[in-house]
Amino acid sequence: MRVKENIRITDPDCKDTVIHMTLEPLRGKLPSFRPGQYVRIGIPKLKEPAPGYFAIASCPDEPEGYEFFVKNAGPLSAYLCDIEAGALLEVEGPMGKGFDLTPFKGADVYLIGVGTGIAPLRSLWHSIIRHREAFGKVTIYAGFLTEMHQLLTEELGELSRHNIEVSITLEMGHESWDGPIGYVQHALKADAPDGTNAVACLAGMSPMVDACTETLQNLGFNDDCILLNH
């Protein structure tokens, strides 16, 4: 596949670099995929840096290309953060089970992730928007280290137009921040969503997923209503 666009989306003063990378097929159409799935990306003719796995951040109903959020946190991601439009990459997939909400029509939906872990959730909320009438209440719980690390501020702010609520938690707040401070599981516990007719989709680091899973179980969510994308 070919790099169509590569744009930094973290604040220029933020020490962490996250880019929004879009890939387009050289020919033909993209294979179909489910929200939450991921692909394996490698560099043609190079064994190092080794290939890695990245969740698709775009919607299956938008087949022009794949979108990803890449944080500069290792050799491959550093390479991708500096890559220029027109460069070629090897892409294998899609892989993973993704998020299948087919059995949960009419249910409330909770999307929970932190940092670049919101990438597979973005794929899902774009899909939900296209079928919004099929679900009840939809709420996104997103967590970031600081306000400077926050991703997709404008996009998340506009989701209310689609009757989607958004809760942003900062691990490190400041005097003018009036949202939750701490971890997303704390915001979940404080809001205490009703798990009677609901499904939760989690994406991110294992400690966060484990903590949120325990919180959801304590709130009455059944295990088969707590979904992971892998």
C-alpha positions in Angstrom: 0.0 0.0 0.0 1.0 3.6 -0.5 1.1 6.4 2.1 -1.5 9.0 1.2 -1.1 11.3 4.2 0.9 11.5 7.3 0.0 14.3 9.8 1.0 14.9 13.4 -2.1 15.2 15.6 -0.5 15.8 19.0 0.3 19.3 20.2 3.6 20.6 18.8 4.8 21.2 22.4 3.9 17.7 23.5 6.9 15.4 24.0 4.9 12.4 22.6 4.5 12.3 18.8 1.3 10.8 17.4 0.6 10.8 13.7 -2.6 10.2 11.7 -1.4 8.0 8.8 -3.6 7.2 5.8 -2.7 4.3 3.4 -4.3 3.7 0.1 -4.3 0.6 -2.1 -2.0 0.6 -5.2 -4.8 -1.0 -7.2 -8.2 -2.5 -6.6 -10.3 -2.3 -3.5 -9.5 -2.8 0.2 -10.6 -6.1 1.7 -13.7 -5.9 3.9 -13.1 -5.6 7.6 -14.9 -5.2 10.9 -14.5 -2.3 13.3 -11.7 -3.1 15.7 -9.6 -5.2 13.5 -5.9 -4.6 12.8 -3.2 -5.2 10.2 0.4 -6.1 10.2 2.6 -3.3 8.7 6.2 -3.8 7.5 8.8 -2.0 5.4 9.4 -3.5 1.9 12.8 -5.2 1.5 13.8 -4.5 5.2 13.7 -7.0 8.1 14.5 -4.2 10.6 12.6 -2.5 12.0 10.5 -5.6 12.4 6.8 -5.4 11.3 4.2 -4.5 13.8 0.4 -4.5 14.4 -1.8 -1.4 14.2 -5.5 -1.1 14.7 -7.5 0.4 11.9 -9.0 3.7 12.9 -11.2 4.2 9.8 -14.7 2.9 9.1 -15.4 -0.2 7.0 -18.0 1.8 5.1 -15.2 4.2 3.9 -13.3 1.8 1.6 -10.9 4.4 0.1 -8.1 3.5 2.5 -6.9 2.6 6.0 -6.3 5.2 8.7 -4.1 4.7 11.7 -2.9 6.5 14.8 0.8 5.8 15.3 2.7 6.9 18.5 6.5 7.2 18.2 7.4 4.6 20.7 9.8 2.2 19.0 11.9 1.6 15.8 9.0 0.9 13.5 6.7 3.6 14.8 9.5 6.1 14.7 10.0 5.2 11.0 6.3 5.5 10.3 6.1 8.9 12.1 8.8 10.3 9.6 7.5 8.5 6.5 6.5 10.7 3.6 3.5 10.6 1.3 4.0 8.3 -1.6 6.2 5.8 0.3 5.2 2.1 0.1 4.5 -0.2 2.9 3.6 -3.9 3.2 0.2 -4.5 4.8 -1.1 -7.9 5.8 -4.6 -8.4 7.1 -7.1 -7.4 8.4 -6.8 -9.6 11.4 -8.5 -10.2 14.8 -12.1 -10.6 15.7 -12.9 -6.9 16.0 -16.1 -5.7 17.6 -19.3 -7.4 16.4 -22.3 -5.5 17.7 -24.8 -7.6 15.6 -26.2 -9.4 18.7 -26.6 -6.1 20.6 -29.1 -4.2 18.5 -31.1 -1.9 20.7 -28.6 -2.1 23.5 -26.7 0.8 25.1 -23.1 0.9 23.9 -20.0 2.0 25.9 -16.7 2.5 24.1 -13.7 2.6 26.5 -10.0 3.3 25.5 -7.0 5.4 26.3 -4.4 7.1 24.2 -3.9 5.6 20.7 -6.1 2.8 22.0 -9.1 4.8 20.8 -8.1 4.0 17.2 -10.2 0.8 16.9 -13.0 2.6 18.8 -13.0 5.4 16.3 -13.6 2.8 13.6 -16.5 1.5 15.6 -18.1 4.9 16.4 -18.0 5.9 12.8 -19.8 2.7 12.0 -22.3 3.3 14.8 -23.1 6.8 13.4 -24.1 5.2 10.1 -26.5 2.9 12.0 -27.3 5.1 15.0 -31.0 4.1 15.1 -30.0 0.5 15.8 -28.6 1.3 19.3 -29.7 3.0 22.5 -27.4 5.3 24.5 -23.9 5.5 23.2 -21.1 6.8 25.4 -17.3 7.1 24.8 -14.9 7.0 27.7 -11.5 8.2 26.6 -8.4 8.7 28.7 -5.2 10.7 28.1 -2.2 11.6 30.2 -2.7 15.4 29.9 -4.8 17.8 27.9 -1.7 18.3 25.6 -1.8 14.5 24.9 -5.5 14.5 24.0 -6.3 13.2 20.5 -9.2 14.0 18.2 -10.4 16.9 20.4 -12.5 18.5 17.6 -14.0 15.2 16.4 -14.9 14.0 19.8 -16.5 17.4 20.6 -18.8 17.1 17.6 -20.2 13.6 18.4 -23.0 15.1 20.4 -24.6 15.9 17.0 -25.0 12.2 16.6 -26.4 11.7 20.1 -23.2 10.3 21.4 -21.9 11.3 24.8 -18.2 11.7 25.4 -16.3 11.6 28.7 -12.6 12.6 28.7 -10.5 11.7 31.7 -7.0 13.2 32.2 -4.5 11.4 34.3 -2.9 14.7 35.2 -5.4 17.6 35.2 -5.0 21.3 35.8 -6.8 24.2 37.5 -9.1 25.0 34.6 -9.9 21.3 33.8 -13.4 20.5 34.9 -13.6 16.9 33.7 -12.6 13.7 35.4 -9.1 13.3 36.7 -7.4 9.9 37.2 -8.2 6.8 35.1 -11.1 5.9 32.9 -12.2 3.2 35.3 -12.7 5.9 37.9 -15.0 7.8 35.6 -16.9 4.6 34.8 -17.3 3.9 38.5 -18.5 7.4 39.2 -21.1 7.3 36.4 -22.2 3.7 37.2 -23.7 2.9 33.8 -26.5 0.3 33.8 -25.3 -3.0 32.4 -28.8 -4.5 32.1 -29.1 -4.0 28.4 -25.7 -2.8 27.4 -22.4 -3.8 25.8 -18.9 -2.4 26.5 -16.1 -2.4 23.9 -12.6 -2.0 25.4 -9.3 -1.2 23.6 -5.9 -0.4 25.0 -3.2 -1.6 27.4 -3.8 -4.7 29.4 -3.8 -3.0 32.9 -6.4 -0.5 31.7 -8.5 -3.2 30.1 -8.3 -5.4 33.2 -9.2 -2.6 35.5 -12.2 -1.5 33.4 -13.4 -5.1 33.0 -13.4 -5.5 36.8 -15.3 -2.2 37.2 -17.9 -3.2 34.6 -18.4 -6.6 36.2 -19.0 -4.8 39.5 -21.6 -2.6 37.8 -23.5 -5.7 36.6 -22.1 -6.2 33.0 -22.0 -9.9 32.0 -18.7 -11.1 30.7 -20.3 -11.8 27.2 -21.2 -8.1 27.1 -17.6 -6.9 27.6 -15.9 -7.1 24.2 -12.3 -6.9 23.2 -11.1 -6.6 19.6 -8.4 -9.3 19.7 
